[in-house]
């Protein structure tokens, strides 16, 4: 992946600053074409972040009132360039608090320094904000040659973690978070269901430790079958086929298949170790059945039943059931077996809030609205019911952490903590 030049433009397409890395693209030729394509185009619906004009590839992102543009004449990896531009935004936010035209102009010297350190001859180099802050500071000062020292992390194999970290209490926290996307038709048919998961880590560890994370044997990263397919015990355990798996750069990928474990030297602080997607038929965790009775030109009555379809030892916290109602509804009246109900006219919805919902339980809510006018009500498509929730100590996919080992040459003792959370994603149920 090579980048010929980087341009940071204002909201009118004028250059705030730029850096030419390879000298093979002329700014006077490529920028007018970019401005004409992006700023002067009448067909804004067909604008794409990647396009090519006369052999020059244009890749850009817009953030607030600035455009970050990368150009290249080579057949470069566009997705990697986009990733770098978003990483550049992240670094600038870390330095300036917010990325805007004014903050770039006020800090153009530091921005030039960052562009020089993050890219060398068109090849991305260091992009971790914490490492860049070790030798690019916001306070201007003069350095003697004896004071100039490149951080070891920049030249070492572990560029994401600085050396010399010391903590009085060594701890690492691992959160397994899964979000459920689900859509159910008015007849009760499951139309779409998937799980979006991620493993978040907070590491407060001394030195340069290596962590080894072992998941249950059912988890399959590669798509290959594990074990003997003729083994009856293996047939009973349905594998968890993960898709779109993404690892943090600290993970040693070659060891995943050989050791059946995730081995990594963690960055300091909080980071996302891994993300994944799982396409599977999911039994709705919270089932909503709504009956709407309409009395023409007078009133509407709602009967909403909510049933927790997970095991009784689990609890769903902060449950919100958002039921859409007509925009001209008035004089609301509610009755619920548990929780509180309120009418939110700016959202044209009723929100039924339940602080805690035990598995296996069923609750009922009734709502009554007056309707001053109804026209062609039956022909209007009703928005779906949305459900929000959070279930601790529970994962839908069945992923479990078997062990989390911390190995450091000094041999200190560290405390690993593991937590499971299942949350709603786009969790919707259509009404009749």
PLY file of the C-alpha trace (Angstrom):
ply
format ascii 1.0
element vertex 432
property float x
property float y
property float z
element edge 431
property int vertex1
property int vertex2
end_header
0.00 0.00 0.00
1.52 3.33 -1.07
0.11 6.85 -0.69
1.43 9.55 -3.00
0.15 12.51 -0.97
-2.18 13.50 1.86
-4.35 16.63 1.74
-6.46 18.14 4.52
-9.13 20.40 3.00
-11.69 22.78 4.47
-15.43 22.66 3.80
-14.95 24.59 0.53
-12.22 22.32 -0.83
-9.31 24.67 -0.11
-6.06 23.22 1.23
-5.41 23.66 4.96
-2.20 21.65 4.73
-0.72 18.85 2.63
2.23 16.46 2.54
3.70 15.05 -0.69
5.47 11.73 -0.04
6.48 10.44 -3.47
6.40 13.42 -5.85
4.45 11.54 -8.53
1.13 13.43 -8.24
0.67 17.14 -8.93
-1.61 18.96 -6.48
-2.44 21.62 -9.06
-3.87 18.95 -11.35
-5.54 16.48 -8.99
-7.21 18.86 -6.50
-9.38 20.75 -9.06
-10.67 17.39 -10.29
-11.45 16.30 -6.73
-13.26 19.57 -5.98
-15.24 19.29 -9.20
-16.23 15.71 -8.45
-17.11 16.12 -4.76
-18.05 19.78 -4.23
-19.53 20.81 -7.57
-21.34 17.62 -8.51
-25.13 17.93 -8.72
-25.64 14.19 -8.28
-24.66 13.91 -4.60
-26.41 10.54 -4.20
-23.75 8.78 -6.30
-20.73 10.16 -4.45
-18.36 7.44 -3.28
-15.31 7.71 -0.97
-13.15 6.01 -3.61
-12.93 6.96 -7.27
-10.40 7.24 -10.11
-9.83 10.03 -12.64
-7.12 9.94 -15.33
-5.06 7.30 -13.57
-5.13 8.96 -10.14
-6.94 7.17 -7.30
-8.80 9.44 -4.86
-9.69 8.11 -1.40
-11.21 10.44 1.18
-13.19 10.71 4.40
-15.19 13.68 5.68
-15.07 14.43 9.39
-16.94 17.46 10.76
-15.98 20.34 8.43
-12.73 18.92 7.04
-11.88 16.44 4.28
-8.90 14.06 4.60
-7.84 13.07 1.08
-5.24 10.49 0.03
-4.16 10.19 -3.60
-2.11 7.52 -5.34
-1.22 6.59 -8.91
-0.51 2.98 -7.96
-2.91 0.06 -7.67
-3.07 0.43 -3.90
-5.30 -1.33 -1.36
-8.16 1.17 -1.00
-9.56 -0.39 2.18
-6.20 -0.08 3.91
-5.94 3.59 2.90
-9.42 4.24 4.27
-8.45 2.51 7.50
-5.36 4.70 7.74
-7.40 7.89 7.20
-9.75 6.93 10.02
-6.71 6.13 12.17
-5.34 9.59 11.35
-8.62 11.11 12.56
-8.31 9.11 15.78
-4.74 10.37 16.33
-5.71 14.00 15.66
-8.63 13.70 18.10
-6.23 12.35 20.72
-4.00 15.40 20.29
-6.49 18.21 19.67
-9.68 16.97 21.35
-11.71 17.50 18.17
-10.88 17.47 14.47
-12.09 20.70 12.91
-10.73 23.32 10.53
-9.82 25.64 13.40
-8.00 22.96 15.43
-5.94 21.94 12.38
-4.92 25.56 11.66
-4.02 26.17 15.32
-1.82 23.06 15.41
-0.43 22.80 11.88
3.16 22.28 13.08
2.22 19.24 15.18
-0.01 17.97 12.35
2.96 18.08 9.96
5.09 16.21 12.51
2.41 13.55 12.86
2.07 13.11 9.09
5.86 12.71 8.81
5.98 10.08 11.57
2.88 8.15 10.52
3.91 7.78 6.84
7.36 7.26 5.33
7.69 7.49 1.53
4.00 6.64 1.21
4.07 3.62 3.53
2.13 3.86 6.83
4.31 3.36 9.90
3.29 4.21 13.48
-0.40 4.89 14.09
-0.82 4.26 17.82
-1.62 7.57 19.60
0.01 6.51 22.87
3.31 5.73 21.15
3.28 8.93 19.10
2.77 10.96 22.26
6.04 9.62 23.64
8.10 11.70 21.23
5.69 14.18 19.60
4.48 16.53 22.33
2.22 19.54 22.14
4.65 21.64 24.18
7.34 23.17 22.02
10.86 22.92 23.44
14.41 22.71 22.17
16.14 19.37 22.25
19.83 18.71 22.51
21.20 15.84 20.45
21.91 13.94 23.64
18.24 14.23 24.59
16.90 12.75 21.36
15.85 9.19 22.01
13.55 7.08 19.87
11.18 4.97 22.02
12.13 1.30 21.95
8.56 0.37 21.10
8.93 2.04 17.69
11.87 -0.13 16.66
10.88 -3.29 18.51
8.61 -6.15 17.56
5.87 -4.94 19.94
5.18 -1.43 18.67
1.81 -1.11 20.45
3.16 -1.41 24.01
5.85 0.78 25.63
8.44 -0.74 27.96
8.89 0.11 31.63
5.22 0.00 32.69
4.76 -0.55 36.43
1.52 -1.11 38.35
1.10 -1.72 42.08
-1.86 -3.99 41.38
-1.69 -6.12 38.23
-5.11 -6.81 36.76
-6.69 -7.62 33.40
-10.42 -7.35 32.64
-12.04 -9.24 29.76
-15.58 -8.44 28.60
-17.36 -10.78 26.19
-20.10 -8.58 24.72
-22.68 -9.85 22.23
-25.38 -7.81 20.50
-28.43 -9.53 19.04
-29.90 -8.27 15.75
-33.35 -9.74 15.20
-36.45 -9.09 13.09
-39.73 -10.97 13.55
-42.71 -10.66 11.22
-46.22 -9.85 12.37
-47.12 -13.55 12.04
-44.26 -14.56 14.35
-41.82 -15.76 11.67
-38.15 -15.07 12.28
-36.99 -13.02 9.27
-33.45 -12.13 10.32
-31.18 -12.98 13.21
-27.46 -12.57 13.85
-25.02 -12.04 16.69
-22.33 -9.35 16.66
-19.72 -10.07 19.30
-16.52 -8.54 20.58
-13.91 -9.20 23.25
-12.85 -6.03 25.05
-9.75 -6.02 27.24
-8.56 -3.59 29.92
-4.97 -4.43 30.86
-3.13 -2.86 33.79
-0.03 -5.04 33.85
3.61 -4.45 34.70
6.37 -5.14 32.19
5.90 -6.99 28.91
3.51 -9.88 29.73
2.11 -12.45 27.33
-1.52 -13.43 27.72
-3.06 -16.69 26.55
-6.81 -16.85 26.15
-8.54 -20.18 25.71
-12.15 -20.39 24.52
-14.38 -23.46 24.67
-13.68 -26.20 22.10
-16.88 -25.50 20.16
-15.50 -22.19 18.86
-14.22 -22.51 15.30
-12.19 -19.66 13.77
-11.15 -21.39 10.55
-14.35 -23.03 9.33
-12.72 -26.47 9.50
-14.36 -29.23 11.51
-12.68 -30.14 14.75
-12.44 -33.58 16.19
-13.70 -36.87 14.81
-17.05 -36.38 12.98
-17.95 -40.01 13.84
-17.49 -39.38 17.56
-21.01 -39.26 19.12
-19.80 -36.80 21.80
-18.51 -34.48 19.09
-21.76 -34.72 17.12
-23.79 -33.59 20.13
-21.74 -30.39 20.48
-22.71 -28.09 17.66
-19.70 -25.99 16.65
-19.81 -22.20 16.92
-18.89 -21.10 13.40
-17.60 -17.54 13.70
-17.66 -15.25 10.64
-15.94 -11.95 9.84
-13.43 -12.51 12.64
-11.09 -9.55 13.20
-8.17 -9.53 15.62
-6.16 -6.70 17.11
-2.65 -6.44 15.68
-1.19 -7.74 18.96
-2.63 -11.24 18.37
-0.17 -13.88 17.14
-2.30 -15.40 14.41
-0.01 -18.36 13.69
-0.61 -19.72 17.20
-4.40 -19.77 17.00
-4.51 -22.92 14.88
-1.50 -24.66 16.45
-2.27 -23.97 20.13
-6.08 -23.53 19.88
-5.63 -20.38 21.93
-5.32 -16.62 21.41
-1.82 -15.50 22.39
-0.97 -11.78 22.60
1.08 -9.07 24.28
-1.61 -6.52 25.21
-1.46 -2.77 24.69
-1.63 -0.76 27.90
-5.18 0.16 28.90
-8.38 -0.60 26.99
-8.62 -2.09 23.50
-10.75 -4.43 21.37
-9.03 -7.79 21.16
-11.39 -9.45 18.72
-14.73 -9.01 16.95
-16.91 -11.55 15.16
-20.30 -12.21 13.60
-22.48 -15.28 13.92
-25.35 -15.96 11.51
-27.68 -18.42 13.18
-31.32 -19.00 14.06
-31.83 -17.34 17.43
-34.78 -17.95 19.70
-35.98 -14.44 20.67
-34.75 -13.70 24.16
-37.69 -11.40 24.90
-40.84 -12.20 22.97
-43.35 -9.40 22.41
-46.95 -10.02 21.39
-49.03 -6.92 20.70
-52.74 -6.74 19.93
-54.04 -3.41 18.66
-57.79 -2.77 18.73
-58.89 0.26 16.76
-62.22 2.03 17.16
-62.61 4.28 14.12
-62.54 8.01 14.79
-62.52 7.56 18.55
-59.79 5.55 20.29
-57.14 2.81 20.12
-56.35 0.13 22.68
-53.08 -1.78 22.96
-52.48 -5.07 24.75
-48.75 -5.86 24.94
-47.37 -9.09 26.42
-43.65 -9.45 27.13
-42.19 -12.89 27.87
-38.57 -13.60 28.85
-37.55 -16.75 26.93
-34.24 -17.41 28.68
-33.45 -19.49 31.76
-34.89 -18.41 35.09
-31.46 -18.00 36.69
-30.73 -15.07 34.35
-32.11 -11.55 34.53
-32.51 -8.86 31.86
-31.72 -5.39 33.17
-33.01 -2.00 32.00
-35.57 -3.44 29.60
-37.31 -0.91 27.36
-40.17 -1.89 25.06
-40.86 0.89 22.54
-44.35 0.60 21.02
-45.14 2.99 18.12
-48.48 4.84 18.22
-50.24 7.20 15.76
-48.83 10.75 15.66
-52.19 12.33 16.59
-52.79 10.13 19.66
-53.81 11.95 22.84
-55.20 11.41 26.34
-53.01 8.37 27.11
-53.89 5.95 29.90
-51.72 3.00 30.97
-51.88 -0.07 33.15
-48.86 -2.40 33.60
-48.27 -5.46 35.77
-44.66 -4.34 36.34
-42.47 -1.33 35.55
-43.44 2.13 34.36
-45.04 3.35 31.14
-44.77 6.79 29.57
-45.95 8.41 26.35
-43.20 10.14 24.33
-45.00 12.29 21.72
-41.79 13.48 20.01
-41.07 9.84 19.13
-44.72 8.87 18.51
-44.20 5.95 20.87
-44.99 4.46 24.25
-41.98 3.31 26.28
-42.55 0.51 28.78
-39.56 0.35 31.16
-38.83 -2.69 33.31
-35.84 -2.40 35.63
-35.27 -6.15 35.92
-36.93 -9.05 34.11
-36.37 -12.64 35.26
-36.16 -15.47 32.76
-39.40 -17.37 32.21
-41.61 -14.53 33.46
-44.41 -12.86 31.47
-45.80 -9.37 31.99
-48.70 -7.41 30.50
-49.20 -3.74 29.65
-52.40 -2.07 28.46
-52.54 1.34 26.81
-55.54 3.45 25.80
-55.41 6.47 23.46
-57.97 8.92 22.16
-57.79 9.71 18.45
-59.23 13.03 17.23
-59.01 11.96 13.57
-58.17 8.85 11.58
-57.77 8.76 7.83
-56.85 5.60 5.93
-55.36 4.17 9.10
-55.34 0.60 7.88
-53.25 1.47 4.80
-50.46 3.07 6.86
-47.53 0.76 7.49
-46.85 0.50 11.22
-43.27 0.74 12.48
-42.03 -2.31 14.39
-41.78 -2.60 18.16
-38.22 -2.13 19.41
-36.79 -3.82 22.50
-33.74 -2.76 24.50
-32.14 -4.88 27.22
-28.93 -6.10 28.80
-28.42 -9.60 30.22
-25.26 -10.06 32.35
-23.43 -13.39 32.83
-24.93 -14.72 29.58
-23.96 -15.20 25.92
-26.34 -16.23 23.14
-23.66 -17.91 21.04
-22.41 -20.16 23.84
-18.85 -18.76 23.77
-17.08 -19.31 27.09
-13.61 -18.42 28.36
-11.87 -21.57 29.62
-8.77 -19.78 30.87
-6.90 -16.47 30.75
-3.25 -16.96 31.68
-0.75 -14.17 32.26
2.94 -14.99 31.79
5.65 -12.42 32.64
9.38 -13.06 33.13
9.40 -11.60 36.64
6.75 -14.12 37.68
4.36 -11.72 39.43
0.78 -12.73 40.25
-2.00 -11.00 38.33
-5.76 -11.12 38.67
-7.82 -11.91 35.54
-11.50 -10.92 35.53
-14.03 -12.17 32.95
-17.51 -10.79 32.38
-20.27 -11.80 29.90
-22.90 -9.37 28.61
-25.67 -9.83 26.03
-27.31 -6.67 24.68
-29.88 -5.74 22.09
-28.77 -4.62 18.67
-31.48 -3.92 16.09
-34.09 -5.97 17.95
-37.46 -5.44 16.27
-40.86 -7.14 16.10
-43.50 -6.10 13.61
-47.08 -5.50 14.66
-50.25 -6.76 13.02
0 1
1 2
2 3
3 4
4 5
5 6
6 7
7 8
8 9
9 10
10 11
11 12
12 13
13 14
14 15
15 16
16 17
17 18
18 19
19 20
20 21
21 22
22 23
23 24
24 25
25 26
26 27
27 28
28 29
29 30
30 31
31 32
32 33
33 34
34 35
35 36
36 37
37 38
38 39
39 40
40 41
41 42
42 43
43 44
44 45
45 46
46 47
47 48
48 49
49 50
50 51
51 52
52 53
53 54
54 55
55 56
56 57
57 58
58 59
59 60
60 61
61 62
62 63
63 64
64 65
65 66
66 67
67 68
68 69
69 70
70 71
71 72
72 73
73 74
74 75
75 76
76 77
77 78
78 79
79 80
80 81
81 82
82 83
83 84
84 85
85 86
86 87
87 88
88 89
89 90
90 91
91 92
92 93
93 94
94 95
95 96
96 97
97 98
98 99
99 100
100 101
101 102
102 103
103 104
104 105
105 106
106 107
107 108
108 109
109 110
110 111
111 112
112 113
113 114
114 115
115 116
116 117
117 118
118 119
119 120
120 121
121 122
122 123
123 124
124 125
125 126
126 127
127 128
128 129
129 130
130 131
131 132
132 133
133 134
134 135
135 136
136 137
137 138
138 139
139 140
140 141
141 142
142 143
143 144
144 145
145 146
146 147
147 148
148 149
149 150
150 151
151 152
152 153
153 154
154 155
155 156
156 157
157 158
158 159
159 160
160 161
161 162
162 163
163 164
164 165
165 166
166 167
167 168
168 169
169 170
170 171
171 172
172 173
173 174
174 175
175 176
176 177
177 178
178 179
179 180
180 181
181 182
182 183
183 184
184 185
185 186
186 187
187 188
188 189
189 190
190 191
191 192
192 193
193 194
194 195
195 196
196 197
197 198
198 199
199 200
200 201
201 202
202 203
203 204
204 205
205 206
206 207
207 208
208 209
209 210
210 211
211 212
212 213
213 214
214 215
215 216
216 217
217 218
218 219
219 220
220 221
221 222
222 223
223 224
224 225
225 226
226 227
227 228
228 229
229 230
230 231
231 232
232 233
233 234
234 235
235 236
236 237
237 238
238 239
239 240
240 241
241 242
242 243
243 244
244 245
245 246
246 247
247 248
248 249
249 250
250 251
251 252
252 253
253 254
254 255
255 256
256 257
257 258
258 259
259 260
260 261
261 262
262 263
263 264
264 265
265 266
266 267
267 268
268 269
269 270
270 271
271 272
272 273
273 274
274 275
275 276
276 277
277 278
278 279
279 280
280 281
281 282
282 283
283 284
284 285
285 286
286 287
287 288
288 289
289 290
290 291
291 292
292 293
293 294
294 295
295 296
296 297
297 298
298 299
299 300
300 301
301 302
302 303
303 304
304 305
305 306
306 307
307 308
308 309
309 310
310 311
311 312
312 313
313 314
314 315
315 316
316 317
317 318
318 319
319 320
320 321
321 322
322 323
323 324
324 325
325 326
326 327
327 328
328 329
329 330
330 331
331 332
332 333
333 334
334 335
335 336
336 337
337 338
338 339
339 340
340 341
341 342
342 343
343 344
344 345
345 346
346 347
347 348
348 349
349 350
350 351
351 352
352 353
353 354
354 355
355 356
356 357
357 358
358 359
359 360
360 361
361 362
362 363
363 364
364 365
365 366
366 367
367 368
368 369
369 370
370 371
371 372
372 373
373 374
374 375
375 376
376 377
377 378
378 379
379 380
380 381
381 382
382 383
383 384
384 385
385 386
386 387
387 388
388 389
389 390
390 391
391 392
392 393
393 394
394 395
395 396
396 397
397 398
398 399
399 400
400 401
401 402
402 403
403 404
404 405
405 406
406 407
407 408
408 409
409 410
410 411
411 412
412 413
413 414
414 415
415 416
416 417
417 418
418 419
419 420
420 421
421 422
422 423
423 424
424 425
425 426
426 427
427 428
428 429
429 430
430 431
